[in-house]
Amino acid sequence: MNVKKILISGAIIWIVNSLFGWLTCGWLFNWVYRLPPNIWKDPTTMMSAGNVIGMNLCGIIIAIVFALVYAVLYKGIPGKGAKKGMTYGLLVWLVGAFSGIISMPFYMTIATTVVVYWIINALIMGLINGAIVGTIYVEK
């Protein structure tokens, strides 16, 4: 297992996720979070120093874990390079994000549009993250 490649992959994934989140959730599709019912914290609270630090720490840890699990499962994932990584990203999305998010409207008071947006967003990010780790983490 190549720890250096795991850490580099994790760092790049974290940066890309941060930029993608800012671009989509923070700007392009931020209207989704104004749909009723409005269950979100006010922007001032969300952007407090503690929350920003916490979100970034969670983000980097999740990105590194994503790359670590890829390294552990590497030999069992079909394909090569970015395609191998995208297969992994799709599998993680199916088991994690899709299965976790799809039932939210049944037990939470949340706009269905938000749920659909999250499912699509998570799929796109899973494929991008997978392509990143698949390109960087190659065993010889």
C-alpha positions as CSV (number, residue, x, y, z in Angstrom):
1,M,0.0,0.0,0.0
2,N,1.4,3.3,-1.0
3,V,0.6,5.8,1.8
4,K,2.1,8.8,-0.2
5,K,-0.3,8.2,-3.1
6,I,-3.3,7.7,-0.7
7,L,-2.5,11.1,1.0
8,I,-2.0,12.9,-2.4
9,S,-5.2,11.4,-3.7
10,G,-7.1,12.4,-0.5
11,A,-5.7,15.9,-0.6
12,I,-6.7,16.4,-4.3
13,I,-10.1,14.9,-3.7
14,W,-10.7,17.2,-0.8
15,I,-9.7,20.3,-2.8
16,V,-11.9,19.2,-5.8
17,N,-14.8,18.4,-3.4
18,S,-14.4,21.8,-1.7
19,L,-14.4,23.7,-5.0
20,F,-17.3,21.6,-6.4
21,G,-19.3,22.1,-3.2
22,W,-18.7,25.9,-3.3
23,L,-19.6,26.0,-7.0
24,T,-22.7,23.9,-6.8
25,C,-24.2,24.1,-3.3
26,G,-22.8,27.6,-2.5
27,W,-23.6,29.3,-5.8
28,L,-25.2,27.5,-8.8
29,F,-27.8,25.4,-7.0
30,N,-28.1,27.2,-3.7
31,W,-31.7,27.9,-4.6
32,V,-32.4,24.2,-3.7
33,Y,-31.7,25.0,0.0
34,R,-34.4,27.8,0.0
35,L,-37.2,25.4,-0.9
36,P,-39.7,24.8,1.9
37,P,-39.4,23.4,4.5
38,N,-36.4,25.5,5.4
39,I,-34.6,23.3,7.9
40,W,-31.1,24.7,7.4
41,K,-29.0,26.8,9.8
42,D,-28.7,30.5,9.0
43,P,-25.6,31.3,6.8
44,T,-23.9,33.2,9.6
45,T,-23.9,30.1,11.9
46,M,-23.0,27.8,9.1
47,M,-19.9,29.9,8.2
48,S,-18.7,30.4,11.8
49,A,-15.0,29.6,12.3
50,G,-15.8,26.4,14.2
51,N,-18.1,25.1,11.5
52,V,-15.7,25.9,8.7
53,I,-12.8,24.2,10.5
54,G,-15.0,21.2,11.4
55,M,-16.3,20.9,7.8
56,N,-12.8,21.0,6.4
57,L,-11.4,18.5,8.9
58,C,-14.3,16.1,8.1
59,G,-13.8,16.7,4.4
60,I,-10.1,15.8,4.4
61,I,-10.6,12.8,6.6
62,I,-13.4,11.5,4.3
63,A,-11.3,12.1,1.2
64,I,-8.3,10.2,2.7
65,V,-10.6,7.3,3.8
66,F,-12.0,7.2,0.3
67,A,-8.5,6.8,-1.1
68,L,-7.5,4.3,1.6
69,V,-10.5,2.0,0.9
70,Y,-9.7,2.2,-2.8
71,A,-6.1,1.0,-2.0
72,V,-7.4,-1.8,0.2
73,L,-9.9,-3.0,-2.5
74,Y,-7.6,-2.2,-5.4
75,K,-7.0,-5.7,-6.7
76,G,-10.7,-6.6,-6.6
77,I,-11.9,-3.6,-8.6
78,P,-12.2,-4.2,-12.4
79,G,-10.6,-1.9,-14.9
80,K,-7.5,0.2,-15.0
81,G,-6.7,3.8,-14.2
82,A,-9.5,6.3,-14.1
83,K,-12.1,3.7,-15.3
84,K,-11.1,1.5,-12.3
85,G,-11.5,4.5,-10.0
86,M,-14.9,5.4,-11.5
87,T,-16.1,1.9,-11.0
88,Y,-15.1,2.2,-7.4
89,G,-16.8,5.6,-7.1
90,L,-20.0,4.2,-8.6
91,L,-19.9,1.3,-6.1
92,V,-19.3,3.6,-3.1
93,W,-22.2,5.8,-4.4
94,L,-24.6,2.8,-4.7
95,V,-23.7,1.4,-1.2
96,G,-23.3,4.8,0.6
97,A,-24.9,7.9,-0.8
98,F,-27.7,6.5,-2.9
99,S,-28.9,3.9,-0.3
100,G,-28.5,6.5,2.5
101,I,-30.2,9.4,0.8
102,I,-33.0,7.8,-1.2
103,S,-35.2,7.1,1.9
104,M,-34.8,10.6,3.5
105,P,-38.2,12.0,2.4
106,F,-39.9,9.1,4.3
107,Y,-38.5,10.0,7.7
108,M,-37.4,13.7,7.4
109,T,-39.3,16.8,6.6
110,I,-37.1,17.7,3.6
111,A,-37.9,18.9,0.1
112,T,-37.8,16.0,-2.4
113,T,-35.9,18.3,-4.8
114,V,-33.1,18.5,-2.3
115,V,-32.9,14.7,-2.0
116,V,-32.8,14.3,-5.8
117,Y,-30.1,17.0,-6.0
118,W,-28.0,15.3,-3.4
119,I,-28.3,11.9,-5.1
120,I,-27.2,13.4,-8.5
121,N,-24.5,15.5,-6.8
122,A,-23.2,12.5,-4.9
123,L,-23.1,10.4,-8.1
124,I,-21.1,13.1,-10.0
125,M,-18.7,13.5,-7.1
126,G,-18.3,9.7,-6.6
127,L,-17.3,9.4,-10.3
128,I,-14.9,12.4,-10.2
129,N,-13.3,11.3,-6.9
130,G,-13.0,7.8,-8.3
131,A,-11.3,9.1,-11.5
132,I,-8.9,11.1,-9.3
133,V,-7.9,8.2,-7.1
134,G,-7.8,5.8,-10.0
135,T,-5.4,8.0,-11.9
136,I,-3.1,8.7,-9.0
137,Y,-3.2,5.4,-7.1
138,V,-1.7,2.8,-9.5
139,E,0.1,-0.3,-8.1
140,K,3.0,-1.7,-10.2
